[in-house]
Amino acid sequence: MDHRVRVLAKALGLDSRQQAELWKILESQRQAVTKIWSDPALLAAERAPATRAVEDRTAEEIRAILNDEQKKRYNPPKPQGAQVPPPNVEAWMERQALHSE
Protein backbone atom coordinates (compact mmCIF):
# COMPACT_ATOMS: atom_id res chain seq x y z
CA MET A 1 0.00 0.00 0.00
CA ASP A 2 2.90 2.34 0.67
CA HIS A 3 3.98 1.87 -2.94
CA ARG A 4 0.49 2.81 -4.16
CA VAL A 5 0.53 5.96 -2.01
CA ARG A 6 3.97 6.93 -3.35
CA VAL A 7 2.92 6.38 -6.97
CA LEU A 8 -0.28 8.42 -6.60
CA ALA A 9 1.53 11.11 -4.59
CA LYS A 10 4.08 11.53 -7.35
CA ALA A 11 1.56 11.40 -10.20
CA LEU A 12 -0.81 13.88 -8.56
CA GLY A 13 1.68 16.07 -6.70
CA LEU A 14 0.17 15.40 -3.28
CA ASP A 15 1.39 17.29 -0.22
CA SER A 16 2.14 15.48 3.06
CA ARG A 17 -1.37 16.10 4.44
CA GLN A 18 -2.96 14.64 1.30
CA GLN A 19 -0.61 11.65 1.41
CA ALA A 20 -1.63 10.93 5.01
CA GLU A 21 -5.32 11.18 4.06
CA LEU A 22 -4.76 8.97 1.02
CA TRP A 23 -3.10 6.33 3.18
CA LYS A 24 -6.13 6.32 5.53
CA ILE A 25 -8.53 6.06 2.58
CA LEU A 26 -6.63 3.15 1.02
CA GLU A 27 -6.34 1.36 4.36
CA SER A 28 -10.09 1.70 4.84
CA GLN A 29 -10.63 0.30 1.34
CA ARG A 30 -8.33 -2.65 2.08
CA GLN A 31 -10.23 -3.45 5.27
CA ALA A 32 -13.62 -3.18 3.56
CA VAL A 33 -12.61 -5.46 0.68
CA THR A 34 -11.08 -7.99 3.08
CA LYS A 35 -14.32 -8.02 5.05
CA ILE A 36 -16.39 -8.56 1.88
CA TRP A 37 -14.29 -11.48 0.67
CA SER A 38 -14.09 -13.16 4.07
CA ASP A 39 -17.81 -12.84 4.87
CA PRO A 40 -19.33 -16.32 4.56
CA ALA A 41 -22.83 -14.80 4.47
CA LEU A 42 -22.15 -13.19 1.09
CA LEU A 43 -22.69 -15.21 -2.04
CA ALA A 44 -19.89 -15.22 -4.61
CA ALA A 45 -22.11 -13.26 -7.01
CA GLU A 46 -22.53 -10.55 -4.38
CA ARG A 47 -18.82 -10.06 -3.69
CA ALA A 48 -17.76 -8.50 -7.00
CA PRO A 49 -20.51 -5.82 -7.01
CA ALA A 50 -19.82 -5.07 -3.34
CA THR A 51 -16.10 -4.69 -4.12
CA ARG A 52 -16.90 -2.36 -7.04
CA ALA A 53 -19.04 -0.25 -4.72
CA VAL A 54 -16.11 0.05 -2.29
CA GLU A 55 -13.82 1.01 -5.20
CA ASP A 56 -16.28 3.68 -6.35
CA ARG A 57 -16.58 5.07 -2.83
CA THR A 58 -12.79 5.08 -2.48
CA ALA A 59 -12.40 7.02 -5.75
CA GLU A 60 -14.89 9.62 -4.50
CA GLU A 61 -13.06 9.91 -1.16
CA ILE A 62 -9.77 10.41 -3.01
CA ARG A 63 -11.30 13.08 -5.24
CA ALA A 64 -12.51 14.87 -2.11
CA ILE A 65 -8.94 15.45 -0.89
CA LEU A 66 -7.65 16.70 -4.25
CA ASN A 67 -7.52 20.24 -5.59
CA ASP A 68 -9.01 21.04 -9.00
CA GLU A 69 -5.72 20.53 -10.88
CA GLN A 70 -5.11 17.17 -9.21
CA LYS A 71 -8.67 16.05 -9.95
CA LYS A 72 -7.99 16.54 -13.67
CA ARG A 73 -5.05 14.12 -13.45
CA TYR A 74 -6.75 11.56 -11.21
CA ASN A 75 -8.13 8.76 -13.32
CA PRO A 76 -8.92 5.64 -11.29
CA PRO A 77 -8.90 2.36 -13.21
CA LYS A 78 -12.23 1.13 -14.50
CA PRO A 79 -13.32 -2.44 -13.76
CA GLN A 80 -12.19 -4.96 -16.35
CA GLY A 81 -14.84 -6.28 -18.71
CA ALA A 82 -18.46 -5.37 -19.04
CA GLN A 83 -21.03 -5.25 -16.29
CA VAL A 84 -22.14 -8.65 -15.10
CA PRO A 85 -25.68 -9.27 -16.36
CA PRO A 86 -28.33 -9.88 -13.73
CA PRO A 87 -29.02 -13.53 -12.96
CA ASN A 88 -31.58 -15.24 -15.16
CA VAL A 89 -34.02 -16.55 -12.58
CA GLU A 90 -36.19 -18.28 -15.17
CA ALA A 91 -33.27 -20.31 -16.52
CA TRP A 92 -32.21 -21.20 -12.98
CA MET A 93 -35.73 -22.41 -12.17
CA GLU A 94 -35.76 -24.57 -15.31
CA ARG A 95 -32.40 -26.14 -14.35
CA GLN A 96 -33.68 -26.82 -10.82
CA ALA A 97 -36.80 -28.48 -12.21
CA LEU A 98 -34.69 -30.73 -14.46
CA HIS A 99 -32.45 -31.78 -11.57
CA SER A 100 -35.37 -32.58 -9.28
CA GLU A 101 -37.02 -34.97 -11.75
Contacts in CASP RR format, 6 or more apart in sequence:
PFRMAT RR
TARGET T0000
AUTHOR 0000-0000-0000
METHOD contacts of the structure
MODEL  1
MDHRVRVLAKALGLDSRQQAELWKILESQRQAVTKIWSDPALLAAERAPA
TRAVEDRTAEEIRAILNDEQKKRYNPPKPQGAQVPPPNVEAWMERQALHS
E
1 23 0 8 1.000
1 26 0 8 1.000
1 27 0 8 1.000
1 30 0 8 1.000
2 23 0 8 1.000
4 26 0 8 1.000
5 19 0 8 1.000
5 22 0 8 1.000
5 23 0 8 1.000
5 26 0 8 1.000
8 14 0 8 1.000
8 22 0 8 1.000
8 62 0 8 1.000
9 18 0 8 1.000
9 19 0 8 1.000
9 22 0 8 1.000
11 73 0 8 1.000
12 18 0 8 1.000
12 66 0 8 1.000
12 70 0 8 1.000
12 73 0 8 1.000
12 74 0 8 1.000
13 70 0 8 1.000
14 22 0 8 1.000
14 70 0 8 1.000
18 65 0 8 1.000
18 66 0 8 1.000
21 65 0 8 1.000
22 62 0 8 1.000
22 65 0 8 1.000
25 58 0 8 1.000
25 61 0 8 1.000
25 62 0 8 1.000
25 65 0 8 1.000
26 58 0 8 1.000
28 58 0 8 1.000
28 61 0 8 1.000
29 54 0 8 1.000
29 55 0 8 1.000
29 58 0 8 1.000
32 54 0 8 1.000
33 51 0 8 1.000
33 54 0 8 1.000
36 42 0 8 1.000
36 47 0 8 1.000
36 50 0 8 1.000
36 51 0 8 1.000
36 54 0 8 1.000
37 47 0 8 1.000
37 51 0 8 1.000
42 50 0 8 1.000
45 84 0 8 1.000
45 87 0 8 1.000
48 84 0 8 1.000
49 84 0 8 1.000
52 79 0 8 1.000
55 76 0 8 1.000
55 79 0 8 1.000
58 76 0 8 1.000
59 76 0 8 1.000
62 74 0 8 1.000
62 76 0 8 1.000
63 71 0 8 1.000
63 74 0 8 1.000
66 74 0 8 1.000
END
